Amino acid sequence: MKDNFARQYIHITGIVQGVGFRPFVYQLALQHALVGWVINDSEGVKIDAQGRTENLEQFIIELQQQAPPLSRIDQMTVMPLSLWLNAEKPTLFSIEKSQHCDSTTVCVSPDQGLCNACKQDIMNPTSRYYRYPFTNCTHCGPRYSITRALPYDRVATSMASFALCHDCQQAYENPLDRRYHAQPISCAVCGPWTRFIDYRDNAVSDTELMQQAAINQLAKRLQAGAVVAIKGLGGFHLVCDGTNPDAVALLRHIKHRQQKPLAVMVADIASAQQLVIGDAIEWQALDAQARPIVLMHKYQTIYGTSSGVSVAANVAPNVPYLGVMLPYTPLHYLLFTALADINATAVLVMTSANVSGMPIATDIEQIKHQFGGVIDSVLDHNRPIVHACDDSVVHYAGGKVRTLRMARGYAPYSHFGHKAETITLALGAQQKSTIALALPQQWVLSPYIGDLNNLDTEQRYQQAVTELQELYQVTAPQLVCDKHAGYSSSIYANKLISESKVSLNLLQVQHHHAHILAVMAEFNLTKPVIGFTFDGTGQGDDDTVWGGEVLLASCQDYQRIGYLRPFRLLGGEKAIKEPARLLFSMLLECYCLDDIKAMRLNAFSSWNDSYFNNLYRLWQRGSRSPYTSSMGRFIDAWACLLGLIDKVNYEGQCGLLLEQAAKQDLCHIPLSFQITDSGIFDWQPLFAHVLPLVGEINDEQHQIWINSLAHSVFMAIAKMIVTIAKQHPHHAVVLGGGVFQNRVLVDQIYHQFSVLSQPLYCGEKLPSNDGAIAAGQLWYALHHPLDSTITP
């Protein structure tokens, strides 16, 4: 009879805490008539189960196939055990109390959007969660943003001060209830609660409006054209009617964000389909529980006409995409219900509540400080936000959904499988800062923090460094940062070392090498690769500004085997804001001053002789005008040549404007870089091909010419990458850096590589931009003790 029975010990690691894994195991064990136990500790989920052999085998299969939606199984180990004797054999299957082990093995779950079951609860008048704006269960709701310490238990979250009512306590303790051990469980009886704060007429008043009444009042203000603030999972949003251009203009004025595109939230997929179009994979990303902002093609961009619902033109001006997201909290759903009840427009601009460049506000005092008296009202709530977390942003390029900003729903990003010999803290870069931590069994990348260009963001960044280590109860003895000594992150690394009472080891990684390493980290690549790292600026090893580099890179080292022909950043930072300076600098590398003046390019139409001559002298002296090999700056200059931009208002604007033009291309102009024997890819042939045509283009041909040149330059870059990659056929190809956020360029590269057998990697879960630099730094540190050589 014993031959028909078996006993197995199962150890599961990954995202298995706070996601309903134990009750899932419990219910599955009951279905298969197993006895034993399941326990959850900081080493993962452990199961000891006995029953009929066929039942146990099916149980193990379904553990992986039917795992809870928010879980992620990284590794599952199964070991046979001796059968229990009758005297010690359990009579049932039980959930044992969690035990505390090493917190460094725990995986923190990102916050997730409302599940369908909870959505039904808040819409059901017979449910005790009816219209309750903080409804959640083990399959949804806040996680990282409320977690103070590990392991993830209610007492270690910002819900600790809310005592459970009788009904919530019963649900919390019932393993058959989907709210079993849901740490943020709550209801209208035990809280949290919303409140409405009125800022009109500069008279702040805390009204007594609570829950649905507060939401209804906010809906009326939005309908009237007001700009309001709403507290969400990881911070506040500034919100207004997205169809009202005056309201959008007011929001832009309040936020100090003149032209950079804003995102909108709509009630459902049907509403989104009236604004944007996309492939099936884009709609899947939009509807996924992570609920990111998805950049999709504007309906009008593709069809040339409106679908009937028109977003105000100043929401996302002069770009082909609109950022769209769906509701992800009960409060959002109830707000859209309230808007529908008063027949109000249900397209809401929803952007981070911060003055441009500042960190997102997470409490009412920050809102009062930044926006008191300039916004209409606030929908606040009393569940504290422990960790700030912006909305994630993704788009579809090269046949994959790729992350542009990794935050709510995606972060913290954890990766198991590589053991760290030394706990290491990676401090990231200056822009789009994130931090990363290498632990004995996993490495973790934080959510997006922001650009370290002001004191407030630096303070938020330093707070994140402290909190990440406190969360895992470690103090890293090793730090790794960018080689650029002027980065705030690098300065902070040295400050930590100088203030530490113990000796700390510091590693430094060149910025563009870190871009390649970040992609290698995501895809677990350890062999040398041929890496193309194209971005705006980064300190090079030769005292120039890099940004268009080809690196033969290993986990420890690299050789620079190619780069874009350098040109001067005329006036330094001014050239980044005024791309005509870039264009002028590039032309001076090829033509004399009088010839450039004689070209009469529109980019220089406002320049007089004095201005030309002053900039020429600046170029000759090289004062405050370092040489750069930046592909990002080349793209800026090309956009300026085509007359698409005069002054840069936000990062990446030139690339977006080129994308807008390229998507309307009607004909192809054969442009090519010249690749020299020393690996320099020279842009002069592109100008030599185009500049003679400038005077021959009539008004009727002008837009066609611009569109064609926009598309053709991306094709030329892609062709150049393929040409160089073919020279190293035994190496995988890696693309890293912010330039590879350009959808037209990435599509072209993947199209041209489709006929090659050479593996091609570009960031998917991790962004191509500086938001992944910390992961690249960590990958370097994880392999630092190893010997490594690079062979061409």
N, C-alpha and C positions, 0 to 999 in steps of 0.2 A: 504493500500500500504506500510505503514511504517513497517508492520510485516515482509516484505521481505528484510528489510535493517537492518544493524547493524553497530556499531562503537566500535572499540577496541583500547585500549592503550597497547602497547607492549614494554617491557623493556628487552634488551638482554645484557648480560655481557659475557666476555671471550676475545678471540683475535678477536676484531671486528674493530680495527683501522688500517689503512694502508693496508687493504687487499681487498678493493673494496666492502665493505659491503653496503655502502649507495647507490651506483649506482645499485647494485644487488637488493636492496629493491625497488628502484625507478622503475627499469625495470619490476620487478615482479608485482608491483602495477599497472603499465600501462596494463600489460597482463590481469589483473583481473578487470580492469575498476574501480579502487578504487580512492578516493580522500583523501587528507590529507597531511601529511608531515613526513619526517624522519630527525632526527638530530643526530649528533655524538658528544658526549662530554666525559669528563673523567669518567663519571659514566656508559658509555657504549652507545649502540645505542637505541634510543627511537623513537617509531613509533606511530602516531595517524592516523588511517585509517578508512574510512567508505565506504560502498558499499553494494551490495547484500549479504545477509547472506551466501549463498553457496559459493560465490566468496571469501568472507573474510575468511571463514573457510579453503578453499583450499589454500589461500594465507599464512595462519599461518602454515599449514602443510608443504608447500614448502619452507618456510623460513628455516626450519631445514633440510629438505631433500636435498635442492639444494644450500646450503650455499657455498660461495666462497671457493676454495680449501685451501687457507692459513688461513681461519678463524677457530675459535674453539668456539662453543657456550657452555658455562658452565652453564648458567641459563637463562631461558626465562619466564618472568612473563606476563600474559595476563589479562587485566582488562576491563570489559565492561564500556562504557561511554554513556551518553545520546546523541542521534542523534543531529547533528547540525541543527539549524533552517535555512530555506532558505536564510535568510538575512546574516547569517554568514558562511554558508556552502562554503568551497573552491570549485573552479571550476575545479581544477586539483590536481595532486599529485606533491609535490615539495621537493627538498632537501634544508633544512635550513642550515644556516651558523653555523659552530661548535661553541659551547660555552665552556668556561673554567670552570671546577668545581674542584673537589679534584683530583689531579694527582695520588694519591695513589691507585685509583681504576682502572687505565689504565693498560692494559696488553701489554707489548712490544713484537712485533712479531720477531722471529728469522729470520735471512737471509735465503733466499730460492733460489733454483736453477731455471734456465731459464725455462719458460713454453713453451709448444709446439707452441703456437701462435707466440711468440716472436722469437722462433727458426726459424719458417717459414719466418718471416720478414727479419732476417739477411741473409737468403739464397735466398731471392727473389730479382732479379735485378731491379724490378720495384718499390720496397718499398723504402721509404726514410730512412729506417733503414738498408738497405743492407750493410752487412759487417761492421756494427757499433758495436764496442765491449762493449758498455755499454747500449745496448737496454734492456728495462724492461717495466713492466706494473704493475697494481695493483695485479696481480696474481703471481709475481715473483720479484727477484732481492734483492738488499740490504735493510735491515731494521735496526736491532739493531746496526750493525757496523758503521752506519752513523748518528745515533741519538744522538744529544747533550742534548736535553731536551724534556719534555712532555708538552702538547699533541704533537703527531707526525705530525708536519707540516713542509713544506720545509724550512722555515726560521729557524727551530730548528734542521736542519741536516747539514751535510758537503756539501750539494748541494746548500746551500744558496748563495754562491758566483757566481753560474752559472745562469745568467739571461736567462729566457726562450725565445727562438725565437718565431716568430709569429705562426708557425705551432704547436709547442709544447704547446704554451699557449692555442691555440684553443682546442687541444686534452685534456688538463688539465681541461678545463672548461666545456667540453661536457659530461653530465651524461650518454650518450649512447656510449661513447668511453671507451674502457677498460683501457685507461690511465687517466681516470678522477681522479683527485687528487692523481695520482701516484707521490709521493713526489720526487723520484729519476729520473723522466722523463727527457730525454735528447736526443740529436741527434748529428750528425756530425757538425751541424751549431753552436749549443750553448755549446757543450762540456759536459763532460770531454773528454780528448784525451790521447792516448798512446804516448810513446816516447821510442826510442831505445838508450841504453847507452852502449858504447863499452869499455871494460876493458882490452882488449888484449894488450900484451907487456907493461903492467903497465902504459899505456897512456890512461887516461880516456878521452873519447870524447863523447859529446852529439851530436849525429847526428840529422839531420833534418827529419829523417824518422818518419812518423806519421801513425797511424792507421794500415791498412792492410800491408803497406810497412814495418813497424816495425815488424809486426808479421811474415811476409815472411822471413825477415832477421834472426829472432830468430830461425825459423824452420831450416834454412840452418846450423846454428851453432849447433843445436841439432843433426842434421844428421851427422855432422863432429866429433861428440863425445865430445862436449863441455858441461860444467856444467854452467847453467845460473840461473838467479833469475827472477821470474815473480810475479808481484803484483796482488793479488786476492781480495776477499771480505774482509777478516779479517786479512790479512797479506801477506807476501811474501812466495813463495815456492822456494826451490832449486830444479832444474829439470835437468834430463839427460835422454839419451836413455836407457831404461830398458833392452834392449837386448845386450848392450855393456858392458862387464864386466870391461873393463878398465875405462870407463866413470863412472860406479857405484863405482869402487874403488876410483877414484878421488873424487867423491862426499862424500864418507865416510871419506876420509882423510880431506877434507875441513870442514866437519860437526863434526869431532871427534867422529864418531859413528862407532865403529869397527864391531860389529856383529848384533846389534839389527835390526830386520826386517824393511824394508822400504816398503812403499805402492806405488802402480802404478795407473796411470790413463789411461784408454783406451777410444776409440772413442764411443763405443756403446756396447750393450748387446752381439751382435754377436762376437765382439772381446774378450769380457770377457769370453765367453764360450770356447774359445780356451786355456784359462789359468787356469780356475777354474771350479769346479762343485759344485752344491748345490741343496737344496730343493726349491720348488716354493716360499716359504716365504722369502728365502734369495735373490732370484732374484727380488722379489717385493721390498725388502728393498734397494737393489742396485739401482733400477730404480725409487725409490720414489723421490719426488721433494726435499726432504732434502739433498739428495745426500751424504750419509755418506760413509766412508771407511767401507767396509764389509769384514771381515776375512772369507774367504771361502777355502775349501779344494783345494789344488793344483791338477791340472789335472794329473800330473805325479805321485803324491802320491797315487792316487786311481787306476790309470790304468797302472802305471809303464812305460808308454811311453809318448812321447811328442805328442801334438796335431798338431804340425807343426810350432807353434810359441813358441819359447823358451825364457823365461825370464832368464836373467843372474843368475847363481847360487848364486852369492853374494848379490842378492837383499833381499832374505829371507832365509838365510842358516840354514839347519838342523831343520826346523820347518815344520809342516804339512800344514800350512795355508799361503795364500797370501792375503794381504790387497789390495782390488781393489775398485776403485771409477770411476764414469763416469763424464764427463764435467758438470759443473754447472754454468758457466758464458758464455756469448757470446764470450768472448775472448778465452776461452778454445776451443769452437767449431771451431772458426776461425783458431786457431793454428792447430787443427787436419786436417782441410781442407787444410791448407798450407803444412802440412807434406804429405798429400795424393798427392798434386800437384807435389811434387818432388820425389814421390815414396819412402819416408822415412819411417822407422819403426815407428809405432804409438803405442808403449808401453812406457809410460813416467814414470820414477820414479819421484814422486812428494811428497816432504817432507817439513816440516816447515823450513823456512829459519832462522835458529839459530844454533849457535855452541851448541853442546849437553849440555843440562841443562839450557841454557839461554832462555829467553822469545822470542816468535816469533817476527821477525822484521816487523814493520808496516810503516816505511817511508824510503826514499832513503838514508838518513844520517845514519841510523842504518845499512843498507846494506853496505855502504861505510866503516863504522867503523869495521864491522865484517868480510867482504869478499872482500873489495876493493883490487884489484891486484891478488886475488886467484881464482876468478870466471871469466868466459869469458865475459859475458855481462848481461844486465838487460833489461827486458821489464817493464817499469814503467808507471804509469798514475797519473794524477793530481787530482783525487778524494780522499780527505783525509779520512783515516781510523780513526774513533773516538774511537772505542772499538776493541781491538785485539780479534780475535776469530780463534782458530785452527779448523782443520777438525774433525768432530765427527767420532768415531769408534764404530762399533757394531759387534756382532756375534750371531750365532744361537745355543742355548743350552737349554735343558729341554723343547723343543717344542715351545720356544719363541725367538724372536729377542731381544737381551739384549744389553744395552748400556755399552761400556767400557770406552769411553771418550765422555762426553756430551759437545758439542761445536756448531759449525756452523750447522744450520738447526734444532737444538733441543733446544738451549739455547739462551737467558734466559728461564728457565723453570718456568712457573707460575702455581699456584694451588689455585683455589678459593674454598670457602666453609667453611673455618675456620677463624673466626674473632679473631684478635689479640687485647687483652686488652691494650697491650703496644707495640709500635713500637720497634722491636728488630733486632739487627744486629748479625748474627752468623759468626764467623771468621774462621771456618773450622779447618783443621789439618796442618801438615807440608808437607806431600807429596800430589801430585795431588790436590793442593789447589783450593777451590772454596769458595765463600762467599754467604750468604743468608740473605734475609730481610723479616721480617714479618710486613705486613701493615694491616690496619683495615679490608680490605676485601679479601686479598690474601697474599700468601707468594711466594717469588721469589728466585730462585737459579741461580747464575751466571754461565757463561761458565767456563770451565777448564782454570786455570791460569798457573799452573806448580808447581814444587817442590821448596820449599823455602830454597834452599841450596846455593844461591848466592845473592849478593847485587842487581843485575839487576832484578831478579825475585821478590825479596822482594819489590823493588820500583814499579814494575808493579802491584803487589798485593795491596800495599797501595794505589796506584792510583785507582785501581778497587773499593776499599772500599769507597773512596771519591766520585768517579763517580756514583756508584750505588745509594748512598744517594742523590746526586745532581739530578740525573735523576728523582727521585720521590719527590724531594724537601722536604726531611725530614732529621732530625738529630736524630738518634736513642738514646733514653734515657737509653736503656738497651742493654748490650752486653752479648754474650755467647761464650765460647771458650772451648778448650780441657783442661783437668786437668793437662796435662803435662806442667810444668812450663817452660821447655826448648824449646818448640816449638816456632818458630818465630811468629806464629799467636797468641799464648798466650802472648808472650812478647809485641806484638803490642797492644793487648787488654789493658794491663796494662799501656802502653804508652798513649793510647787514654784517659784513665781515669785520668792519672796524668796531662795531658795537657788540659783537658776540663775545661771550666769556670763554668760549671754546674755539679751537682752531677750525676754520671752515675752508674747504677746498673750492677754488673757483676755476671753472672752465669757460672758454670763450669760443664762439662759433661765428665764422664769417656769415653775414646776412644771407647771401644768395646760396651758399652751401646749405644753410638751414632750410631754405625753401625746398630744395631737392630732398633733403632728409625728411621733411614733413610728409611728403608723398611716399617716400620709402617706408616711413613709420606706419602710415595708414594701411599700406598693402604688404607690410611685413617683408620688405625687400632688404636683403643683406649683401647681395653681390653688387659689384660696381655697375653703375648705370651711366648712360649719356644723358645729361640733364640740361634742359633749356630753362633758364630762369630769367624771365622778363618782367620787370616792374618799373616803378617810377624812379626811385633813388635808393641807394644803399652804399655804404662806404666800401670801397674796394681796397685791395691789398697794395695798390700802387699810388695811393693818394689821389685817385680820381673817383668820380661818382659812377658806380656800376649800375646796371639795370637791363643789359641786353647780353647775357652771358651764356656760353656753352661750357659746361663743366663735365669733365670725366670724373665722377664722384663715387667714393666709397662711403661707408658709415663713419670713417675717421678722417678722410682727407679728400683732396680734389686737385685736379689740374685744370687750369683755364685754357681751353684749347680753341676758343673762338669768342668773338664779341662784335657788337655793332660798332661801326666806325665812329670814333668819338667826335664830339662837337662841344662848344662851350655853353654852359648855363649862364647866359649873359645877364649879369647882375644877381646871380645866385637865386634866391627864393623868388625874386620878382619875375624871373623867366617862367616859373611854374604857373604863376597867375596871369602872365601876359605872353601867350605862346608865339606872338609875332617876334618876340626877342629870340626864341628858339629857332624859328624859321630863318631869321636874319643871320644868326650865328652859323647855321648850317650852310647857307648860301655863301657866306664869307670864306668858308673852307674851300669853295670851288670857283668863285667868281670875284672880280674886283668890285670895289664899292660903286664906281660909276656904272658898271654893267647892271648891278642890282637895282640902282635907282632907275635906270632906263627900262627895266622890266615893268615898272608901274603896276606892281601887284596890289590888289585890293587890301591885302593884309597891312600894307604900309601907307595907305591912302591918307591917314591923318598925320603922318610924319613930315616935318619940314627938314630942310638941309641941315639945320643946326642939330636936330635930334638924331638924324642919320649919322652925322659926324661924331657926335658925343658917344653914341653906342659903338661906333667903329673904333674910336680910341680906347674905349673900355675893353673891347674885344682884343685889340692889339696888346694892351698891357696885361690882360688876363686878371685884372684886379677884381676880386670877389666874383670871378667867373670861372669856376673849375671846369675841367673837361668831364664829360659824361658819355657813357655808352648806353644810356637808358633807352629801351624800346618804348617805354611809356611816354617819354618826352618826344621821341620821334613821332609817335602817333599824335601827340598834341600839335606838333608843328605841321603835320600833314592836314589835320583838321583846320588849322589856321589858313594854310595854303588854299584850301577849297572854300574858304569864306564861311565856314560853319560856326566860327567862334571868334570873339575878340578878347573878352576877359573870362577867365575861368572862375566859376562861382562855387563849384564843389568838385571834390576828387572824383576822377573818372568821367567827368562831363564830356571831354573831347571824344573819348572812346564811344560813349553812348550816342553822341551826335553822328559819329561816323557809322555806327551800326544802323541808325535811322536812315541815313542816306544809302548805305549798302543794300538794305533790304528792298530798295526800290530800283535796283540796278536793271538796266535794259540791255546793256552790251558790255563786253569784256575788253579791257585794254591790257595788252601783254606787258606787265611790269615785272622786273626781276632784279634782285640784289646781285651784285658781283661778289663772289666769294673768293678771296685771295688765298694764296698758298699758305699764308700764316694764319688762316682761319678768320680773318676780318670779313664781315659781310657789309659791303659798301652800299650806301643808299644813293650815291651820286648818280648812278644810271637811271634811277627813278625820276630824279629832277631833270636830268638831261632829256628824258623822253617827254616829260610833261610841259616844262617851261616854254618850249617853242610853240606849243599849241595854244597858250593862254590868249594871245592876241587874235587867234583865228576862230575862237568860239563865239558864235552870235548868241543873242538873248534866247532864241528858241532852243538852241542846243545846250544852253548853260546848265540846266538842272540835270539833264541826261549825263552830261560830262562829269558833273560833281558826283552823282550817284555811281557812275562807272569807276571813277578813280577811287572812291571810298571802298567799293567792293574789291577792286583789283589790288589795292595795297594789302588787304588781308590775305588774298590769294598768294601774293608775292611772299609774305611772311611765312605762310604755311609751306609753300614750295621750298623756301630756303631751309626750313626745319627738316623737311623730308630729305633734301639733298645732303645735308650734313649728317643726319642720322644714318643714311645708307653707307656712309664711310666707316661706320662702327656697327656692322651687322650683328655682332655677337653680344651686343649690350642692349638691355631694355631701355626704352626711351621714357624719360620723366619730364613732365611739364610743371613748373612751379612759378609762382609770382602773380601779382594782381592783373597783369595783362591777359592772363588766361581766364579771366572772368568774362572776356569778350565772347559773346555767343557766336557771332559770325566767324570769328577767327577759329575758335575751337571746333565748330562744325566743319570748317574747311580742312583743318588738320586731320580730324578723324576720317573725313571722306578720302583724303589723299593717302592716309595710312591703311585704308581698308583693303588695298591690293597687296600690302606687304605682310610678311610673317613676323616682323619685328614687334615685340610687345610694347604697348603704349599705355602709360599711366598718367592720369591727371586727377587731382583731388576730387573726391565725391562727398564723403562724410565730413572731411576736413576742408576748410576753404583754401583756395589757391593763394589768397592774399596773406597779409602779415598775421592774420588771426590764427594761423597754424605754425608760426615761427617757433613758439614754445615747444610744440611737439617735435619739430626738427631738432631743436637744441637737445631735447631729452633723448632722442634717438642717437645723437652723437655721444652723449654721456653714457648711455647704456652699453655702447660698444667701445668706449674709450680704452678699457683695459686690454682689448684684443689687438693683436697685430693685424695690419691690413696693408695691402699694396694695391696700386692701380696700374693696370697694364692697358695701353691703347689697343 
